[in-house]
Amino acid sequence: MMPARDVREASTLTSSPPSLTLIGGRNKRGMSAIDMSIVQRAKRGDRTAFAALVDFYYARCLRFAVHMLGNAQDAEEAVQDTFVRVHGALHRYDEFDRFESWLFRILANRCRTMMGREARRSRVLVYGDLPHDRGTPPDVDAIVWREEIQSALAALPAAQREAFLLRHVEGLEYEEMGQITGAGVSALKMRVKRACEFLRLRLAEVERA
Amino acid sequence: MREERDEMLDRIVEELKTLPAVPPDATARVLARVDAARRGEGPSAYASQDDDDVIFFPTSTEEMRASPAVGQSVHTPASKGESRTAGRFRRRFVVSLPAAIGYAVAATLAGFLIRGALPRQTTTDTITAASPSGTNDTLGARATLTRVAVSRRDLQEAPVTVQFVLDARRAKSVAVVGDFNSWDGSKTPLQRDSATGVWSALVDVHPGRHVYAFLVDGSIWTLDPNAPRTKDADYGTDQSVMIVGVP
């Protein structure tokens, strides 16, 4: 299994000179956020800066897509599509919007499109080798727990799953989530609340069993 | 609404926050696809939606007034330079569901009237989109035009033959998927007309409201540019709507 890149750490691109060092910050909920100068450079057509953007956000985007789609291959396709579309639309990006919200709006759209397509072909969920192995020996209990979480997550209605992931896993504010999903704040809070209740109930049952 | 966090939820979130393995060539593949898209290659030629808009964002009344009439030509872009124009068009085309149903019902009834005045045939085009005048089609999928033709056999119960047409000239395969074929991409392939490059299929559909989409090259979800759109209740996906027969 491949080692994971932790995007929260500073990373250096050496693929094309000049190399670019990313200095990320953290938002109010402690999530990593990219230096806006990188976004501005990418918007002006700087290929190295765009590559840095991809490098910085790829793992987070892939995590969201995997949880939304329940399939590593589809998730990879959705993330690749997302970054290609981000590149094509960067000139329309308004810097008054938070880049992360804009990126996740495109990603969420891709996931919704793919969900409709794939869900109708097959309801079988394939999680592949995700999440990654951090080099620790296999822990059967941990694997079972992880699978139960994935199964419970997959059982949620798509809108609740999306809201829960954006809020608790991606650490976004409700206003940002509203921009991404097009739903109102109160509706999103309700979705998150119901998702939490469902997950708690389902996984408490698993623990009791 | 107060957010309650507890130990169970924290454990769930902690697990879900684990970052997945990223393929070492992920960024390189993105850049290669960006280069291909710039050259006008690849499936992005079909994927023309405005990605920074939330899907199904409500359309204003003003935009609805600007929407083209049924039968007006529809031009889906193939090149980057055309994408802005196409984006504006698409937003105009999206109409609210009540208005969309109204358009569809009116068009279908008009089709029945035309059909009744003609000699008996298997199918009759009633809702059409004119082919755009020929420009240099370097990508082969420049124009995504659809004609839906309805013939009446029985107004109440019997299936109605509907013709689905998609102009996707460099597509390798096209299928229509919808609630009438269980969304199965293998059930209703469209046949390509070698002279025109237009794909079409005749499908018997029971009267009523149906939702559908085209599947291009087995994976590209493509909406009918001439049909109203609606949102899938379960998955939030765009899909086209048609009203067949008398509702």
Interface residues (C-beta under 8 A of the other chain):
Chain A: M1 M2 P3 A4 R5 D6 V7 L13 S15 R47 F50 A51 V54 D55 Y58 A59 R60 L62 R63 V66 H67 A72 A75 E76 V79 Q80 D81 T82 F83 V84 R85 V86 H87 G88 A89 R92 Y93 W102 R105 I106 N109 R110 R112 T113 M115 G116 R117 A119 R120 R121 D129 L130 P131 H132 D133 W145 R146 I149 L153 P157 A158 A159 L165 H168 V169 Q179 I180 T181 G182 S186 K189 M190 V192 K193 C196 L199 R200 L203 A204
Chain B: M1 E3 E4 D6 M8 L9 I12 V13 E15 L16 K17 T18 L19 P20 A21 V22 P23 P24 A26 T27 A28 R29 V30 L31 R33 V34 A37 S44 A47 Q49 D50 D51 D52 V54 I55 F56 F57 K80 S83 V177 S182 W183 D184 G185 L215 S219 W221 D232 D234 Y235 G236 T237 D238 Q239
